[in-house]
Structure formats: C-alpha cells, structure tokens
Amino acid sequence: MSEYQARLRDLTQDEVVSQLEGADGLLALTNSELFFIGADGVQRAPLSEIKKVVGGKGGTLVVMGEAGPLIEAPVQAFQMDELRLFFESVKTFVARQKSGAAPAAAPPPPPEPEPAPPPRREPEPPPPPPEEDTRPVTLEEETELPPPITPPEEPAPPAAAAYLPEAPVAPPPPRPRSGVTGLLLKLTSLATFALTAYWIYANPAADPMTLGFVALGGLGAALLEWHVSNL
C-alpha cells in the first residue's frame, strides 16, 4: 500500500469505487466524494457540488463547483487515457448523486394467507356385529376325534452273534538252512576282509581319504556277507 492510499484510508471509511494513482498524487472516487491527495495536501469535493472538470490549461486539472475550483491537480501526474476513463466514472456518479434518485423502497410483502383448516374427518361407523349362528346343534354335527397316533414299532435288535474264538494262526515253518551256502558266504566274507587289509598294507602312500573309503567299503561288505550267511 502506497503513502497516498494509506492517507486515503485515514480520511474516509466510505467504499472506494475507483482510483487513479500517478507520480505526484492519487485521485480517488467514493459514492459521495472525489479526493485528490498530493504532496501539498488533501483536496476533496462532494459529488453533489461538482459542475464540470476542466483540464489542460497550464498543465492543471480543475474540478469546478458553484463557487469556484474545488480540486486542482497536475495533469502530467497521470496518463491521459487513464485520466479520461477515471473521469467517465466520476461523471456517472456525479449524475447519480445529483439526481437523488434513491431506489424506491420495496413495498412490504403481502401477509401470508392463513392456512386453511384441515377438513374435518367424520368418524368411521363401527363394524357390524358378527352374525350369530342360530342353527340348532345336533348329534350329527359333532366332529369325530381323529384316531390316536401310535408310535411305530421299533425293530427288534438283531440277535447277538455267537462269539466264536478265532483259531490260532500257526507260525510259518522255519526255512531250512543250507549249510554249504552259509559256509561259502562266510569264506567270502573272510576273503573280502583279507583283500581289504592287504590293499591297505600294499598302498601305504595312498591318499588318506582313499584309504578310508577302501577300509570302510571292504569292512562293510565283509560284515554284510557274514550276516547273510547266518540267515
């Protein structure tokens, strides 16, 4: 906010509808007054007293009233095109102020019509009483009771089957062992063990891992053959 606008804000609380700020001052228009705020001070003119605006003579813009000049402002402080547009709005507001054509007060709204009372509801007639049965009661009209419901007969439980002890299963007869085959397998087991030991003895410089595999494989094979010979 410039210095001129701050001074205008202190001068009036009326709404500023148009303003034009130049190098040497500020022209401002409100609904009721025209202001010029410059280096020499503040000049103000009520819109109802403005008669005409004269500009150009001696480089001074003069706002004339009935008794003489109301505002004098330097023309060179503003752009001419902007100055013309500003005073077009001043002319409109001056004409509106002098006409005094205040907007007519709107007529008061017509009173709202009173709501019509709701239609009266007639009470509904009571329902007719039920017709009484005047026919005489005879024996033929008595209803027969339904026969009693008897539960279905439960099926007899099946006879318990006689417990028969199971005959003991005889163990399978022992398989005959062949003495010749068992003997040959035992000899083969001993031979495998002997060959493994001889290979390890004959190859002492072999890789330790290789020696371990040979010893483990030979010993396992010999034990397996010995076990099979006992079956």
Order of alpha helices (4+ residues) and beta strands (2+ residues): alpha-beta-beta-beta-beta-beta-beta-beta-alpha-alpha-alpha
